[in-house]
Amino acid sequence: MKKMYLLLAAMFSLSLSAQTTINPSDYFSAKTENPSFTTKDGEFTISAAKGDASNVPVFNLGYNGADNDIRVYAGGLLTITSKTKKMKAIQFLMSSKGLEQWADVTPSGGQVAVNVANAVTTWTGDTSYVHFNVGASNVHGTSTKTAGQFDFKQLVIYSEGDGDIPEIKADTITVNADTVVIDPEYFEEYGDITIGLYDMTKGIILGFDILPASAENLAGTYTPANEKLDLEYSYVVVYDSETDDDTELSVTDGKVTITDNNGTITVVGELLAGDGNLYTVNYTGSYGVIVDDPYGYEPDDVVTINENFATFEIDSNYIDYGTLDYYFNGEKGFAYLEFNTTTLPADNNMPLPVGTYKIDDSGSANTFSASAGYNSAYEADVPSFYGVYTDDGESYEDTYYFVDGTVTVTKKDGVYTIVVNATSFKGSTFIGTFTYEYEEGTGVEDLDAKTVNNGKVYNVLGVEVDKNHRGAILIQNGRKFMLR
């Protein structure tokens, strides 16, 4: 993997007062080798030297639309000296040529950060003298050439006492991915594919939203610059063990390189997240693919499934949404049923009293929500569905969203039987049965307290999430599934 680098967390600006903006083109009128100059006020001296490079550094006059710039080759040196001031930060604005073979630079002191999106390299420190060694490799550039260069057309120096001095507070955090999931669901419609990489030890999820040329071959390099990495739908999720909560962070920059090896995949990537940290990953191994119908979220095969459920949980969202959520779990899969109600059942009644209830999309009272594929108008309203497990029972395989059917409740000798008989969007049929010896007088609220550990939904990091949480693997009653 290429050398990991820090990206700039602070926003770039050239409009701040008090800093010194320097354009090398103000000091040279022709191509110049080993360029060196002192600013007109005599305060700053900028000089470039060959060092261990194969070529001497040069000031180039732009041609064919290129920028005037100073170019220092791999192994070369760049030195900046202040006569009377302590320099606190230096921002290098990369030239058009500088974007092609952009190398890292190593300072004699302080820190360096790179912001690819804004074409800026930033140094921070506290000194009147700093020199930079140009790295050997093209780390950030758009060219396929591997040799590094450092080409800049402008630099801005912030000295002690200047306002709004840029800060670099980013850390590089390595994500050791142990689970990788590829979701091609929207490729045909929007051209994007999401890759999720999970680090269960650190509690981190990276989500890359890429736009490959083919869904069958993801090999390539994806960046915002080449418009193949979509930052709007890329994300970092970090679990905080102290607060027992997870935070989804926005992404401001990134780069991912993928090699597809017939069943295994190599992902070398980095995301600059909203917390100012750079999250990096270098993964080689197997991966899972989420296979869904992008329009109906239904399996292609028409099947009949009979399931005897082993557990039954209830979650009340009545106060907020006027619904009761029923979770059934069995060997073949699980069922989620959302019941619309105007009142909560009395404490001495079965939470779903004896009778027959419809599954439809009317949204009326005493019905279960249904939808022809997932097109719910309300975020809180998730249509009822049935999830199928793989043969080993360890992972989620597919989802059948119900469009119609019935839920029937009967009672005999104190034992309730609940039968779900439903039809999915593509004609798949499902029959699920659960027998339940209900303790009179417990009521919905007491049931919630009893089943809070088993009836809730968690992500793969063990963090409880909302029932409508989409775009990630979820776990309910020890089983995995996903909502999109």
MIPALO-157714 format. One record per residue: residue in three letters; x, y, z of N, C-alpha, C in turn. Coordinates in steps of 0.2 Angstrom, whole numbers, plus 2048, in hexadecimal, padded with zeros to 3 digits. Last residue first. Example, Ala and Ser with C-alpha at 12.3 -4.5 7.8 and 13.67 -1.06 7.14 Angstrom:
% residues 2
SER8407F58238447FB824840800827ALA8427E482783E7EA8278427F0827
***
This chain:
% residues 484
ARG75B7F881075E7FD80B75880280ALEU7607ED81D75B7F181A75E7F7816MET7667DD8207687E481E7617E781BPHE76B7D182D7677D38277697DA825LYS76F7C38387717C983476C7CB82EARG76A7BF84876A7BE84176C7C483EGLY7687C185676E7BD85476F7BC84CASN75D7C985675D7C38597627BE856GLN7647D284975E7D284E75D7CB850ILE7707DD84276F7D78457697D784ALEU7747E48327717E48387707DD83BILE77F7EC82777D7E582977A7E6831ALA7797FB81F77E7F782377B7F0825GLY76E80281A77580281777A7FF81AARG76480982776580682176D80681FHIS75A80883576180983376280582DASN74D80683A74E80983375580A831LYS74F80384774D7FE84374D80083CASP75F80A84D75880B84C755805847VAL76A800857769805852761805851GLU7777FC8627707FC86176E80185CVAL7867F485D7837FA85F77C7FA85DGLY78E7EA85878A7E985F7877EF861LEU7937EB84C7977ED8527947EC858VAL7897E984378D7E38447927E584AASN77A7F084C77F7EF8467847EA848TYR76A7E98527717EC8537757EB84DVAL75A7EB85975E7EA8537657ED854LYS7517E18667547E78637587E585DGLY74D7D686C7497D986774B7DF864ASN7567D28767557CE8707517D186BASN7567DC87F75C7DA87D75B7D6877VAL7487DE88274C7E487F7537E187CTHR73E7D68877427D48817467D987ELYS7397DB89373C7D58937407D388DALA7357E888F73A7E789473D7E1894ASP72A7E48867307E88847367E7889LEU7227DE88F7257DA88A72B7DE887ASP71D7E98967217E489A7257E0895GLU7167F088C71C7F388F7217EE893VAL70C7E78897117E98847177EB887GLY7087DA8967077E089270D7E288DTHR7057D18A070B7D489F70B7DA89BGLY6F87CB8A16FA7D18A67017D48A4GLU6FC7BA89E6F77C089F6FA7C58A3GLU7087B58947077B689B7027BC89CTYR7067AA8867077B18897047B2890GLU70E7A087D70B79F88470B7A6887TYR70E79E86C7107A287270C7A1878THR71479985C70F79886271279B868PHE71479F84C71779F85271279E858THR71879D83B71479B84071879C847GLY7177A282A71B7A28307167A1836ILE7187A181971479F81F71879F825PHE7197AA80A71D7A98107177A7816THR71D7AB7F97187AA7FE71C7A8804SER7217B57EB7237B17F071E7B07F6GLY71D7BF7E37197BA7E371B7B47E8LYS7257CB7E37257C67DD7217C07DEPHE7217D07F07207D47EA7217D07E3SER7197C37FA71E7C87F871D7CB7F1THR70C7BF80570F7BF7FE7147C57FDALA7097B681470A7BC81170D7BA80AASN7047B28237037AF81D7037B5818VAL7087AE8347097B382E7087AF828VAL7007AA8427027A783C7027AD837ILE7017A68537027AC84E7047A9848THR6F97A08616FC79E85B6FC7A4856TYR6FA79F8736F87A386C6FC7A0867VAL6F37968806F879787B6F679A874GLY6E87958876ED79988A6F379A885ASP6E078C8806E378A8866E978E888LYS6E37958726E078F8746E478D87ALYS6E17A28666E27A086D6DF79A86FTHR6E87AA8576E37A685A6E57A4861VAL6EA7B684B6EC7B48526E67B0854THR6F27B983B6EC7B683F6EE7B4846VAL6F57C382E6F87C18356F27BF839THR6F67C381C6F27C38236F77C1828GLY6F97CC80D6F97C68116F57C8818ASP7057D68036FF7D48066FF7CE80AVAL7127D880270E7DD7FF7077DC801PHE7227D780A71B7D58097177DA806TYR7327D380472E7D88077267D7805TYR73E7C98087387C98057337CE808THR7507C880674A7CB8097447CB805ASP75E7BE80A75A7C28057547C4809GLU7697BB8137697B980C7657BD808TYR7737BD82176D7BF81E76E7BE816SER77B7AF82A77B7B68277757B7823GLU77A7A382F77F7A783377E7AE830GLY77579782A77179B82F7757A1833ASP77979082077D78F82777979382CASP77179581677178E81877478D81FTHR76C7A581A7707A181676F79A819TYR75B7AB81E7627AA8207657A581BVAL7507B88197527B18187597B181AGLY7437C282074A7C181E74C7BA81ETYR7347CA81B7377C481E73E7C381BPHE72B7D982072F7D581C7317CF81FSER7217E88207237E28237267DD81EPRO7297F881D7247F381B7267EC81EVAL72C80482972F7FF82572A7FA823ASP72A81482D72580F82B72980A826ALA73281E82F73081A83572C814833GLU73382582373982282573781D82BTYR72682381772882581E72E821821ALA72381D80C72382480C726827812SER72B80E80572881280B72981980BASN72F8057FC72E80C7FA72A8107FFTYR7357F67F97367FB7FE7358027FBGLY7287ED7F272F7EF7F272F7F47F7ALA71A7F27F571C7EE7EF7237F07EESER7177EF8077197F480171B7EF7FBALA70E7F18177117ED8117137F280CSER70A7F082870D7F482270F7EF81DPHE6FB7E982E7037E982E7057EC828THR6EE7F18376F17EE8316F87EE832ASN6E77F98416E77F28416E97EE83AALA6E58088366E680483D6E47FD83CSER6ED8098266E880A82B6E9806831GLY6F680781C6F880B8226F380C827SER6F58008106F08058126F280A817ASP6FC7F580C6FF7FC80C6FB80280DASP6FA7E78166F97EA8106FC7F1811ILE6F57D981E6FB7DC81C6FA7E0816LYS6E87D882B6EA7D98246F17DB823TYR6E47CC8376E67D38356E97D382ETHR6D87C48426DC7C483B6DD7CB839GLY6D97BF8536D67C284D6DB7C2847VAL6DF7C38646DC7BE85F6D87C2859PRO6EA7D18656E57CD8676E27C8861LEU6FA7D38686F67D38626F07CE863PRO6FC7D38766FE7D98726FB7D986BMET6EE7CC87F6F47CB87A6F67D1876ASN6EA7D688D6E87D38876EF7D1883ASN6EC7DE8986EA7D78996E87D4893ASP6EF7EB8946F57E68976F27DF898ALA6E97EE8836E87EE88A6ED7E988DPRO6F37F48756EE7EF8796EE7F0880LEU6F38068716F68008736F17FB876THR6EB80C8626EB80C8696EF80686BTHR6EC80C8556EA8128586EB81285FTHR6F980484B6F48038506F280A853ASN7017F98406FE8008416F9800846PHE70F7EF8417087EF8427067F7844GLU71B7E78387197ED83B7127EE83BLEU7267DA83971F7DC83871D7E283BTYR7327D08347317D683772A7D8835ALA7397C08367347C48337337CA837PHE7477B58317437BA83673E7BD832GLY74C7A482E74D7AC82D7497AF833LYS74D79783174E79982A74F7A1829GLU74B79683F75179383C752796835GLY7447A684574479F84474B79D841ASN73B7B484C7427B184A7417A984APHE7337C384B7327BC84B7397B9849TYR72D7D28517337CF84F7337C7850TYR7237E084F7237D98517297D584DASP71F7EF8547237EB8507247E4853LEU7127FA8537157F58577197F1852THR70F80C85271080584F713801855GLY70F81A85370981685370A80F850TYR71B82185471882084E71281C84DASP71D82586272082985C71C828856ILE71581C86971582386B718828865TYR71880F86471281286371281A864ASN72280686272380D85F71D81185FSER7267F886A7217FD86A724804867ASP72A7E886572D7EF8677287F4866ILE72B7D786A7277DD86872B7E386AGLU7307C78647317CD86772D7D2865PHE7327B686472D7BB86272E7C1867THR73A7A785D7397AC8627357B285FALA73779D85473A79B85A7397A0860PHE72C79984773079E84A73179B851ASN72C78F83A72A78F84172E793845GLU72879382972D79482E729793835ASN72979081872578E81E72A78F824ILE72879880972C79680E728795814THR7297967F77247967FD728794803VAL72F7A17EA72F79B7EF72A79C7F4VAL7367A77DC72F7A67E072F7A07E4ASP7457AF7DB7417A97DB73B7AA7DFASP74B7BC7DD7487BA7D77447B47D7PRO7467C57EC74A7C07E97477BF7E2GLU7457D77ED7427D17EE7467CB7EATYR7457E57EB7497E27F17467DB7F2GLY7417EB7E073C7E87E473F7E57EATYR74C7F17DB7467F57DA7417F27DFPRO7587EA7DB7587F17DD7527F57DDASP7587DB7E37557DE7DE7557E67DFASP7687D77EA7617D97EB75F7DB7E4VAL7757D17F27727D07EC76B7D17EDILE7857D57F877E7D67FA77A7D67F3VAL7937CB7FA78F7D07F67887D07F8GLY7A27CB80479B7C98037987CE7FETYR7B37C58027AE7CA8037A77C7801SER7C47C28067BD7C08037B97C6805GLY7D37CC8047CF7C68067C87C6803THR7DB7DA80A7DB7D58057D87CE807TYR7DC7EB80E7D97E480F7DA7E0809ASN7E07F88167E37F48117E17ED812VAL7DA80881A7D980181A7DD7FE815THR7D88178257DB81381F7DA80C820TYR7D28268287D181F8297D381B823LEU7D78358307D78318297D782A82BASN7CD8418397D283B8387D1838831GLY7C384B83A7CA84D8387CF847838ASP7B784683A7BA8478417C184A840GLY7B384482D7B184A8307B484B837ALA7C083B8257BA83C8287B984382CLEU7C88358177C883B81C7C183C81FLEU7CC8258147C682A8147C882F819GLU7D48198097D481E80F7CF82380EGLY7D98098047D580F8047D681380AVAL7DA7FB7FB7DE7FF7FE7DB8067FEVAL7D47EB7FA7D27F27FA7D77F67FETHR7D37DD7F07D87E17F47D57E87F4ILE7CA7CE7F17CA7D57EF7CF7D87F3THR7C57BE7EA7C87C27EF7C97C97ECGLY7BF7BA7DE7BD7B77E47C07BB7EAASN7C97C07D47C57BA7D47C37B77DAASN7CF7CC7DA7D37C67D87CE7C07D8ASP7D07DD7D77CB7D87D87CF7D27D5THR7D57EB7E07D77E67DC7D37E07DDILE7D37FC7E27D07F67E37D37F17DETHR7D680A7EC7D88077E77D67FF7E8VAL7CF81A7F17CF8137F27D180F7EBLYS7CF8297FA7D28257F57D181E7F6GLY7C88398007CA8328007CD82F7FAASP7BE8458097C38438047C583C805THR7B48468127B684C80E7BB84B809VAL7A683E8197AD83D8167AE843811SER79E83E82979E83F8227A583F820LEU79B83083479F83683379E83782BGLU79082A84079282A839795831837THR79382285079382984C795828845ASP78C81985D79081985778E820853ASP78E81586E78A81886978F818863ASP79381587B78F80F87978A812873THR79C81E88079582088079081B87DGLU7A78158807A681988679E81B886SER7A88108737A680C8787A580F87FASP7A28168647A581886A7A3814870TYR7A58118547A281085A7A6812860VAL7A481A8457A881884A7A4817850VAL7A381983379F81983A7A481683FVAL7A48238257A882082B7A481F831TYR7A082381479F82581B7A482181FSER79982980479E82580879D82780FTYR7908317FE78D82A800793826803GLU79783C7FA79183D7FE78E836801LEU7A38377F47A38397FB79D83A7FEASP7A582C7E87A08307EA7A08327F2LEU7B282A7DD7B18297E47AB82E7E6LYS7B482E7D17B28277D17B18257D9GLU7B983A7CD7B28397CD7AF8327CEASN7C683C7CE7C48397C87BD8377C8ALA7C58437DB7C88467D57C68437CEPRO7C18397E47BC83F7E27BF8427DCTHR7C68297DE7C782F7E17C28347E0TYR7CB8197DB7C581D7DC7C78237E0THR7D380D7D07D48127D57CE8177D5GLY7CE7FC7CE7D08037CC7D18077D2ALA7C37EF7CC7CA7F17CD7CA7F87CALEU7B67E97CC7B77EF7D07BE7F27D0ASN7AD7E17C17B47E27C27B57E97C6GLU79F7E07C17A37DA7C17AA7DB7C3ALA79B7ED7BF7997EA7C579D7E37C6SER7A67F97B77A27F27B77A17F07BEALA7AB8057BB7A98047B47A47FE7B3PRO7A580B7CB7AA8077C67A78077BFLEU7A48167D67A18157D07A68117CBILE7A28137E87A68147E27A28137DCASP7A28177F879D8177F37A18187ECPHE7A880E8067AA8128007A48117FBGLY7A780F8177A380E8117A581280CLEU7AE8078257AF80C8207AA80A81AILE7AB8068377A98048307AB80982BILE7B28018467B28068407AF80283AGLY7B77FA8527B07FD8517B080284CLYS7C37F48537C37FB8557BC7FE855THR7BE7E78507C27E88567C27EF858MET7B77E78447B37E584A7B77E7850ASP7B67F08377BC7EE83C7B87ED842TYR7B07EE8277AE7EE82E7B57EC832LEU7AC7F68187B17F281C7B07F3823GLY7A17F680A7A27F78127A77F3814ILE79F7FE7FB7A37F97FF7A37FB806THR7928017EF7958027F67997FC7F8ILE7928077DF7928017E37958037EAASP7898107D278D8107D878C8097DCGLY7808127C77878117C678B8107CCTYR7728147C87768197CA77E8187C9GLU76D8087C476980E7C376D8147C4GLU7767FD7C57737FE7BF76F8057BEPHE77A7FF7D377F8007CD77B8017C7TYR7747FE7DF7728037DB7768047D4GLU7797F27E47727F27E37707F87DEPRO7857EC7E87857EE7E177E7F17DFASP78F7EB7F67887EC7F47877F07EDILE79A7E17FE7997E57F87917E57F7VAL7A27E080E79C7DF80A79C7E4804VAL7AE7D98187AD7DD8137A77DB80FTHR7B57D88287AF7D68247AF7DB81EASP7C17DD82D7C07D582E7BA7D382AALA7CD7E982B7C67E78297C67DF82AASN7D37F48347D57ED8337CF7E9831VAL7D78048317D28008327D47F9830THR7E18108397E180A8357DB805837ILE7E28218397DF81B83D7DE815838THR7EB82F83B7EA8298367E882383AASP7E483E8417E88388427E683383CALA7E485083F7E284983D7E784483FLYS7E685D8417E58598477E3852845ILE7ED86B83B7ED8648397EC860840GLU7E787B8387E987683D7E886F83APRO7EB88B8327E88848317EB880836ILE7E789A83B7EC8968387EA88F838ASP7DF8A683D7DD8A08397E289C836GLY7EC8B383D7E68B083F7E48AA83AASP7FD8B48427F88B483D7F28B183FGLY8058B184D8028B784D7FC8B8848GLU8128A984380F8AA84A80C8B184ASER80C8A78328118A883780D8A983ETYR80889E8238058A182A80B8A182FILE80A89F81280E89E81980A8A281EVAL80689780480389C80980789A80FLEU80B8957F380B8937FA8098997FEGLN80888F7E28078947E78088917EELYS80B8847DB80A88A7D780A8907DCPHE8158757DC81087A7DF8108817DBASP8188647DB81886A7D781386F7DAPHE8228577DE81E85C7E281E8637DEGLN8218467D982384D7D881F8517DDGLY8248347D782283A7DB8258417D9ALA8208287CC82582C7CF8228327D2THR8168217C58178207CC81C8247CFLYS8098267BA8108267BC8118257C3THR7FC8287B97FE8217BA8058217BBSER7F68377C17F98347BC7FB82C7BETHR7F083D7CD7EC83A7C87EF8367C2GLY7F883B7DD7F783E7D67F383A7D2HIS7FC8377E97F683A7E97F483C7E2VAL8098307E880482E7EC7FD8317EBASN81682C7DF8108307DE80A82D7E2SER82582B7E981F8287E681982D7E5ALA82F8317F183182E7EA82B82C7E6GLY82D8427F882C83A7F882D8377F1VAL83884F7FC83284C7F78328457F7ASN83A85780B83D85180683784F802PHE83B86781083786280E83B85D80AHIS84087181E84186F81883D869817VAL83E88182783B87A82683D87881FTYR83F88D83384288982E83F88282DSER83989283E83B89783983E894833THR82B88984583288A84383389083EASP81F87F84782188584B82988684AGLY81287883D81887884181987E845THR80B87182E80A875834810873839TRP80787181D80C87082280A874828THR7FD86B8107FE86F81680386D81BTHR7F986B7FF7FD8678047FE86C80AVAL7EA86A7F57EE86E7FA7F28697FEALA7DE8687EE7E58687EA7EA86C7EFASN7D28657F37D486C7F27DB86D7EFALA7D38577F37CD85A7F07CF8617EFVAL7DE8537FA7DE8527F37D98567F0ASN7E885A8067E085A8047E08597FCVAL7F38548117F285580A7EA85580AALA7FF85981E7F985781C7F7858814VAL80D85882980B85A822804856821GLN81586083781085B83480E85D82DGLY82586283E81E86483D81B85E83AGLY83586183583186283B82A86483ASER83985F82883E85E82D83B85F834PRO82C85581F82F85B82283485A827THR82984D81082B84C81782E85281AVAL81C84C80582284F80782384E80EASP8158417F88158447FF81C847800ALA8118467E78158427EC8148457F3TRP8088467D98088497E080B8447E5GLN8078477CB80C8427CE80D8457D5GLU7FC8507C87FD8497C48028447C8LEU7FB85C7CE7F68577D07F78507CDGLY8058637C98068607CF80185B7D1LYS7FF8687BE8048637BD80685F7C3SER7F88727C47F586D7C07F98677BFSER7FF8747D57FE8767CE7FA8717CAMET7FA8767E67FD8727E07FB8747DALEU7FE8817F27F98807ED7FC87C7E7PHE80387E80280587E7FB7FF87C7F7GLN8048878117FF88380C802884805ILE80B88682180C88781A807883815ALA80B88D83180888882C80A88B825LYS81489483980F88F83C80C88A838MET82489A83B81F89883681B89383ALYS82A8A88448298A184482389F840LYS8348B583B82E8B283E82E8AA83FTHR83F8BA83583E8BC83C8388B983FLYS8418B28298478B682C8458B8833SER83E8A182583B8A88278408AC82BTHR83F89681884289981D83F8A081FILE83E88681083B88D81183D88F818THR84387B80484487E80A84188580ALEU84286B7FD83F8727FC840875803LEU84A85F7F38498627F98468697F8GLY84784E7EB84A8557EC8488587F2GLY8428427EA8488427ED84B8497EEALA8398467DC83A8417E18418417E4TYR83A8587D883A8517D683B84C7DDVAL8318667D88368637DC83585B7DBARG82C8747D082C86D7D083286A7D3ILE8228827D08288807D28288787D3ASP8188897C28198867C98218847CAASN80B88F7B98128907BB81388D7C1ASP8008827B28018877B78098897B7ALA7FA87F7A17FD87D7A87FF8837ACGLY7F78847957F288479A7F48827A1ASN80288278D7FC87E78B7F787E791TYR80D88579B80C885794806881793GLY81588E7A881088A7A580F88B79ELEU82688D7AB8218917A981B88D7A6ASN82D8867BA82A8857B382588A7B2PHE83B8847C38358887C28338887BBVAL8428747C98418797C483B87E7C5PRO84E8697D084886C7D08488727CBVAL85785D7C68578637CA8508667CAASN85584B7C88548517C48548577C9SER8558417D18598407CA8598467C6ALA8588467E28548457DC8588447D6ASP85E8497EE85F8427EB85B8417E5GLY86085A7EB8618557F086284E7EDLYS85D8657E385C85F7E085C8597E6ALA8528727EB85986F7E98588687E7ALA84B8827ED84A87B7EB8518787E9SER84588E7F984A88C7F48498847F3ILE84089D7FF83D8977FC8438947F8THR83F8A880C8438A680784189F805PHE8368B68138378AF81283B8AE80CGLU8398C58148388C081A8398B9819GLY83A8CE80B8418CC80E83F8C6813ASP8308D28038318D680A8378D380ELYS8318CA7F88328D17F78338D57FETHR8398BA7FC8338BE7FB8358C67FBTHR8468B37F38448B67FA83E8BB7F8PHE8498A37EB8478AA7EB8458AC7F2SER84D8977DF84E8997E684D8A17E6PRO84E8887D584B88F7D784C8917DEASN85687F7CC8578817D48548877D6GLU8528877BD8548827C18568847C8THR84588F7B584B8907B984C88A7BDLYS83D8977A883E8917AB8458917AFALA8398A97AC83B8A37A783C89D7ABSER8368B17B68338B37B08358AE7AAPHE8338B17C78368AE7C28338B07BBTYR82B8B77D18328B77D28368B47CCASP81E8B47CF81F8BB7D08278BC7D0SER81D8A67CF81D8AA7C981E8B17C9PRO81B8A37DD8228A27DA8228A67D3ASN8128AC7E78118A97E18188A97DEILE80C8AC7F88128AC7F38118A87EDTHR8058B48058038B07FF8098B17FATHR8048B48168088B68108078B180BGLN7F78B98217FC8B481E7FF8B7818ALA7EE8C48237F48C38277F98BE824SER7DE8BC8207E28C28217E98C0825LEU7D98B08147DA8B281B7DF8B781CSER7D78AA8087D48B18097D58B3810LEU7D989D8057DF8A28037DC8A9805SER7D688E80E7D489580C7DA89980APHE7CF87E8117D588280E7D288980CMET7CA8788217C987A81A7CE87F818ALA7D386B82A7D18718297CF873822ALA7D985E8277D285F82A7CF86682ALEU7E285781A7E085D81D7D985D820LEU7E884681D7E584B8197E385181DLEU7F783D81D7F28408217EF84581CTYR7FA82C8167FB8348177F583781AMET80381E8137FD8218167FF828817LYS80B81980480C81C80B80681F80DLYS80280B7FC8068117FC806814803MET8047FA800800800800804806800
***
